[in-house]
Amino acid sequence: MLMRLYRSLLREYGTQRWWPAETQYEVVVGALLTQNTNWRNVERAIANLKKAGALSPGKVLRMRRARLESLIRPSGFYRQKAGRLKLLTRKYVEISRRGSPPARDELLAVKGVGKETADSILLYAFGLPHFVIDAYTRRFCAHHKLFESREYDDYKRFFESSLPRSVPVYKEYRALIVEWGKDLRNRGAP
């Protein structure tokens, strides 16, 4: 059923080619900054970091917090996100030095990194098969009467056990679900 819906979405919306980033670290930054905001605001914050020549782990870690806050302000909750971005950047540097991808629990241990953010980083930055769940995914499941739960991990297990364990499929499916959700919203559906 899920693969049939996947093929249907692919026919309707075409290949989405997510995540829009030039570097692995940019994906990590975007995953954190997108919390509680829309992607356009994240793009503005990332553009500010790029314009300032500050979109690198070393520069973010050395930057005064007030400066970082001003650059990421468009993403909202900029004071909180600045502190959390520094914590996540330290973890990213540690992972990079180690040379092996992070475990999900390792990312979840970073203050401010929840399940959706961790799974986004694992999937889009590190290319690991972790399906990302968000409000669009829940709506998609309810709309198609696929599955319903209150728990993030229940949805994650549902998708991961029903799909081939494939990073490209996970990436594309998530992007297609988001596109479907936006399309539904634009058509005035609840």
Backbone hydrogen bonds in HBPLUS format (Angstrom, degrees):
<---DONOR---> <-ACCEPTOR-->    atom                        ^
c    i                          cat <-CA-CA->   ^        H-A-AA   ^      H-
h    n   atom  resd res      DA  || num        DHA   H-A  angle D-A-AA Bond
n    s   type  num  typ     dist DA aas  dist angle  dist       angle   num
A0005-LEU N   A0001-MET O   2.98 MM   4  6.30 160.6  2.02 153.8 158.5     1
A0006-TYR N   A0002-LEU O   2.87 MM   4  6.08 151.4  1.95 143.4 152.3     2
A0007-ARG N   A0003-MET O   2.95 MM   4  6.18 163.1  1.98 148.8 151.5     3
A0008-SER N   A0004-ARG O   3.03 MM   4  6.25 151.9  2.11 144.0 152.2     4
A0009-LEU N   A0005-LEU O   2.86 MM   4  6.12 160.2  1.90 153.9 158.5     5
A0010-LEU N   A0006-TYR O   2.89 MM   4  6.12 157.7  1.94 151.3 158.0     6
A0011-ARG N   A0007-ARG O   2.99 MM   4  6.21 152.1  2.07 142.9 149.6     7
A0012-GLU N   A0008-SER O   3.01 MM   4  6.25 156.8  2.06 146.2 152.8     8
A0013-TYR N   A0009-LEU O   2.79 MM   4  5.89 171.1  1.80 160.8 162.3     9
A0014-GLY N   A0010-LEU O   2.82 MM   4  4.79 140.3  1.97 124.7 134.4    10
A0021-ALA N   A0019-TRP O   2.96 MM   2  5.94 108.3  2.49 119.0 102.7    11
A0027-VAL N   A0023-THR O   3.28 MM   4  6.67 145.9  2.41 142.1 150.1    12
A0027-VAL N   A0024-GLN O   3.11 MM   3  5.25 124.4  2.44  98.2 111.9    13
A0028-VAL N   A0024-GLN O   3.19 MM   4  6.60 155.9  2.25 147.8 154.0    14
A0029-VAL N   A0025-TYR O   2.92 MM   4  6.24 163.7  1.95 156.6 160.1    15
A0030-GLY N   A0026-GLU O   2.87 MM   4  6.01 166.2  1.89 147.3 151.6    16
A0031-ALA N   A0027-VAL O   2.82 MM   4  6.00 154.7  1.88 151.7 158.5    17
A0032-LEU N   A0028-VAL O   3.23 MM   4  6.51 150.2  2.32 145.7 152.3    18
A0033-LEU N   A0029-VAL O   2.90 MM   4  6.12 171.9  1.90 160.4 163.0    19
A0034-THR N   A0030-GLY O   2.98 MM   4  5.89 142.5  2.13 146.2 153.1    20
A0035-GLN N   A0032-LEU O   3.29 MM   3  5.92 167.4  2.31 116.7 120.3    21
A0041-ASN N   A0038-ASN O   3.14 MM   3  5.73 129.4  2.41 112.4 123.2    22
A0042-VAL N   A0038-ASN O   3.40 MM   4  6.80 151.3  2.49 143.3 151.4    23
A0042-VAL N   A0039-TRP O   3.04 MM   3  4.94 115.4  2.48  93.4 109.6    24
A0043-GLU N   A0039-TRP O   2.83 MM   4  6.15 159.3  1.88 157.7 163.2    25
A0044-ARG N   A0040-ARG O   3.12 MM   4  6.41 151.3  2.21 142.5 149.4    26
A0045-ALA N   A0041-ASN O   3.07 MM   4  6.37 156.2  2.13 144.2 150.4    27
A0046-ILE N   A0042-VAL O   2.83 MM   4  6.09 165.5  1.85 160.5 164.2    28
A0047-ALA N   A0043-GLU O   2.85 MM   4  5.97 153.7  1.92 143.7 151.6    29
A0048-ASN N   A0044-ARG O   2.97 MM   4  6.22 150.7  2.06 143.2 150.8    30
A0049-LEU N   A0045-ALA O   3.02 MM   4  6.41 155.6  2.09 147.3 153.6    31
A0050-LYS N   A0046-ILE O   2.88 MM   4  6.16 160.2  1.92 152.4 157.9    32
A0051-LYS N   A0047-ALA O   2.83 MM   4  5.99 165.6  1.85 152.8 156.8    33
A0052-ALA N   A0048-ASN O   3.01 MM   4  6.16 148.3  2.11 144.4 152.6    34
A0054-ALA N   A0049-LEU O   2.75 MM   5  4.97 166.0  1.77 161.3 156.4    35
A0053-GLY N   A0050-LYS O   2.85 MM   3  4.90 154.8  1.92 105.0 112.8    36
A0060-VAL N   A0056-SER O   2.99 MM   4  6.18 166.0  2.01 162.2 166.2    37
A0061-LEU N   A0057-PRO O   2.94 MM   4  6.12 162.0  1.97 152.6 157.7    38
A0062-ARG N   A0058-GLY O   3.00 MM   4  6.18 149.1  2.10 144.3 152.5    39
A0063-MET N   A0059-LYS O   2.94 MM   4  5.86 134.4  2.15 142.7 153.8    40
A0067-ARG N   A0064-ARG O   3.05 MM   3  5.38 122.5  2.39 104.7 118.7    41
A0068-LEU N   A0064-ARG O   3.07 MM   4  6.43 161.6  2.11 156.4 161.9    42
A0069-GLU N   A0065-ARG O   2.83 MM   4  6.08 162.1  1.86 156.3 161.4    43
A0070-SER N   A0066-ALA O   3.06 MM   4  6.29 154.3  2.13 140.7 147.0    44
A0071-LEU N   A0067-ARG O   3.08 MM   4  6.39 150.0  2.18 147.5 155.4    45
A0072-ILE N   A0068-LEU O   3.03 MM   4  6.28 155.9  2.08 156.0 161.8    46
A0075-SER N   A0072-ILE O   2.93 MM   3  5.78 156.7  1.98 129.9 136.2    47
A0076-GLY N   A0073-ARG O   3.00 MM   3  5.66 170.2  2.01 127.0 129.5    48
A0081-LYS N   A0077-PHE O   2.85 MM   4  6.01 168.1  1.86 160.1 164.1    49
A0082-ALA N   A0078-TYR O   2.91 MM   4  5.78 147.3  2.02 135.8 143.3    50
A0083-GLY N   A0079-ARG O   3.42 MM   4  6.71 164.5  2.44 148.0 149.9    51
A0084-ARG N   A0080-GLN O   3.10 MM   4  6.36 162.6  2.13 150.1 155.5    52
A0085-LEU N   A0081-LYS O   2.70 MM   4  5.74 147.9  1.80 146.3 155.2    53
A0086-LYS N   A0082-ALA O   3.10 MM   4  6.34 153.5  2.18 144.8 150.7    54
A0087-LEU N   A0083-GLY O   3.15 MM   4  6.48 156.9  2.20 144.5 150.5    55
A0088-LEU N   A0084-ARG O   2.86 MM   4  6.07 166.3  1.88 151.9 155.7    56
A0089-THR N   A0085-LEU O   2.81 MM   4  5.87 150.3  1.90 143.1 151.9    57
A0090-ARG N   A0086-LYS O   2.99 MM   4  6.23 154.2  2.06 146.2 152.1    58
A0091-LYS N   A0087-LEU O   3.14 MM   4  6.47 158.6  2.19 146.9 152.3    59
A0092-TYR N   A0088-LEU O   2.83 MM   4  6.09 154.0  1.89 146.6 154.6    60
A0093-VAL N   A0089-THR O   2.89 MM   4  6.15 159.0  1.93 153.0 157.5    61
A0094-GLU N   A0090-ARG O   3.00 MM   4  6.26 160.0  2.04 148.1 153.7    62
A0095-ILE N   A0091-LYS O   2.87 MM   4  6.13 159.9  1.91 153.4 158.8    63
A0096-SER N   A0092-TYR O   2.83 MM   4  6.04 159.9  1.87 150.6 156.5    64
A0097-ARG N   A0093-VAL O   2.91 MM   4  6.14 158.9  1.96 152.3 157.3    65
A0098-ARG N   A0094-GLU O   3.06 MM   4  6.23 152.5  2.14 144.0 151.6    66
A0099-GLY N   A0095-ILE O   2.98 MM   4  6.26 143.2  2.12 145.8 155.8    67
A0106-GLU N   A0103-ALA O   3.05 MM   3  5.17 126.9  2.34  99.5 113.5    68
A0107-LEU N   A0103-ALA O   3.29 MM   4  6.76 150.9  2.38 151.0 157.7    69
A0107-LEU N   A0104-ARG O   3.11 MM   3  5.35 120.0  2.48 100.9 114.6    70
A0108-LEU N   A0104-ARG O   2.92 MM   4  6.24 162.4  1.95 154.7 160.5    71
A0109-ALA N   A0105-ASP O   3.05 MM   4  6.12 127.8  2.33 135.6 146.9    72
A0110-VAL N   A0107-LEU O   3.01 MM   3  5.52 161.7  2.04 115.0 120.9    73
A0113-VAL N   A0110-VAL O   3.00 MM   3  5.64 158.7  2.05 146.5 145.5    74
A0118-ALA N   A0114-GLY O   2.87 MM   4  6.04 168.4  1.88 157.9 161.9    75
A0119-ASP N   A0115-LYS O   2.87 MM   4  5.98 168.6  1.89 151.5 155.1    76
A0120-SER N   A0116-GLU O   2.90 MM   4  6.03 150.2  1.99 142.9 151.5    77
A0121-ILE N   A0117-THR O   2.97 MM   4  6.23 159.4  2.01 152.8 157.6    78
A0122-LEU N   A0118-ALA O   2.89 MM   4  6.16 165.3  1.92 154.6 158.9    79
A0123-LEU N   A0119-ASP O   2.89 MM   4  5.96 164.1  1.92 147.9 152.2    80
A0124-TYR N   A0120-SER O   2.82 MM   4  5.70 157.3  1.87 149.4 154.6    81
A0125-ALA N   A0121-ILE O   2.93 MM   4  5.01 142.2  2.08 123.8 135.4    82
A0126-PHE N   A0121-ILE O   3.16 MM   5  6.60 145.1  2.29 155.9 164.8    83
A0128-LEU N   A0122-LEU O   2.82 MM   6  5.34 168.8  1.84 141.2 141.8    84
A0127-GLY N   A0123-LEU O   3.11 MM   4  4.72 126.0  2.41 110.0 118.8    85
A0130-HIS N   A0128-LEU O   2.84 MM   2  5.96 117.3  2.24 119.6 103.2    86
A0137-THR N   A0134-ASP O   3.07 MM   3  5.25 118.6  2.46  99.5 114.1    87
A0138-ARG N   A0134-ASP O   3.14 MM   4  6.53 159.4  2.18 154.7 159.8    88
A0139-ARG N   A0135-ALA O   2.99 MM   4  6.19 162.3  2.02 150.1 155.0    89
A0140-PHE N   A0136-TYR O   2.81 MM   4  5.97 155.8  1.86 148.7 155.9    90
A0141-CYS N   A0137-THR O   2.93 MM   4  6.18 160.5  1.97 150.6 155.1    91
A0142-ALA N   A0138-ARG O   2.96 MM   4  6.22 160.7  2.00 149.8 155.2    92
A0143-HIS N   A0139-ARG O   2.81 MM   4  5.92 165.6  1.83 152.5 157.0    93
A0144-HIS N   A0140-PHE O   3.05 MM   4  6.20 157.5  2.11 147.7 152.8    94
A0146-LEU N   A0141-CYS O   2.83 MM   5  4.89 163.1  1.86 145.5 149.3    95
A0145-LYS N   A0142-ALA O   3.09 MM   3  4.85 156.7  2.15  99.3 106.0    96
A0154-ASP N   A0151-GLU O   3.22 MM   3  5.36 130.7  2.47  98.5 111.0    97
A0155-TYR N   A0151-GLU O   3.40 MM   4  6.83 157.3  2.46 150.2 154.6    98
A0155-TYR N   A0152-TYR O   3.05 MM   3  5.42 117.6  2.46 106.3 120.3    99
A0156-LYS N   A0152-TYR O   2.97 MM   4  6.29 164.0  2.00 154.6 159.8   100
A0157-ARG N   A0153-ASP O   2.92 MM   4  6.03 163.7  1.95 144.4 148.0   101
A0158-PHE N   A0154-ASP O   2.96 MM   4  6.15 156.0  2.02 143.7 150.9   102
A0159-PHE N   A0155-TYR O   2.95 MM   4  6.27 167.7  1.97 163.0 163.1   103
A0160-GLU N   A0156-LYS O   2.91 MM   4  6.03 171.4  1.92 156.5 159.2   104
A0161-SER N   A0157-ARG O   2.85 MM   4  5.78 147.0  1.96 145.4 152.8   105
A0162-SER N   A0158-PHE O   3.13 MM   4  6.09 126.1  2.43 135.9 148.7   106
A0162-SER N   A0159-PHE O   3.15 MM   3  5.14 138.6  2.33  97.5 109.3   107
A0163-LEU N   A0159-PHE O   3.05 MM   4  6.02 124.6  2.37 151.0 161.3   108
A0166-SER N   A0164-PRO O   2.75 MM   2  5.49 118.4  2.14 117.0  99.3   109
A0170-TYR N   A0166-SER O   2.89 MM   4  6.12 167.7  1.91 157.5 161.3   110
A0171-LYS N   A0167-VAL O   2.88 MM   4  6.04 169.1  1.90 160.3 163.0   111
A0172-GLU N   A0168-PRO O   2.97 MM   4  6.04 169.5  1.98 147.2 150.7   112
A0173-TYR N   A0169-VAL O   2.78 MM   4  5.78 163.9  1.81 153.9 159.1   113
A0174-ARG N   A0170-TYR O   3.08 MM   4  6.11 168.0  2.09 146.7 150.3   114
A0175-ALA N   A0171-LYS O   3.13 MM   4  6.34 164.2  2.15 148.6 153.2   115
A0176-LEU N   A0172-GLU O   2.85 MM   4  6.05 155.2  1.91 149.8 157.1   116
A0177-ILE N   A0173-TYR O   2.86 MM   4  6.12 155.1  1.92 154.0 160.6   117
A0178-VAL N   A0174-ARG O   3.04 MM   4  6.33 157.5  2.09 149.6 155.3   118
A0179-GLU N   A0175-ALA O   2.97 MM   4  6.23 159.0  2.02 147.0 153.0   119
A0180-TRP N   A0176-LEU O   2.80 MM   4  6.01 158.9  1.84 148.6 154.8   120
A0181-GLY N   A0177-ILE O   2.87 MM   4  6.10 158.6  1.92 148.0 153.7   121
A0182-LYS N   A0178-VAL O   2.95 MM   4  6.22 158.6  1.99 152.6 157.7   122
A0183-ASP N   A0179-GLU O   2.90 MM   4  6.08 160.1  1.94 150.1 156.1   123
A0184-LEU N   A0180-TRP O   2.87 MM   4  6.09 160.5  1.91 153.0 158.2   124
A0185-ARG N   A0181-GLY O   2.95 MM   4  6.13 160.6  1.99 145.5 150.9   125
A0186-ASN N   A0182-LYS O   2.84 MM   4  6.06 157.4  1.89 149.7 156.0   126
A0187-ARG N   A0183-ASP O   3.03 MM   4  6.26 134.4  2.25 141.0 152.8   127
A0187-ARG N   A0184-LEU O   3.17 MM   3  5.16 131.6  2.41  94.3 107.3   128
A0189-ALA N   A0184-LEU O   3.04 MM   5  5.47 159.2  2.09 157.3 150.6   129
A0188-GLY N   A0185-ARG O   2.94 MM   3  5.09 157.3  2.00 106.5 112.6   130
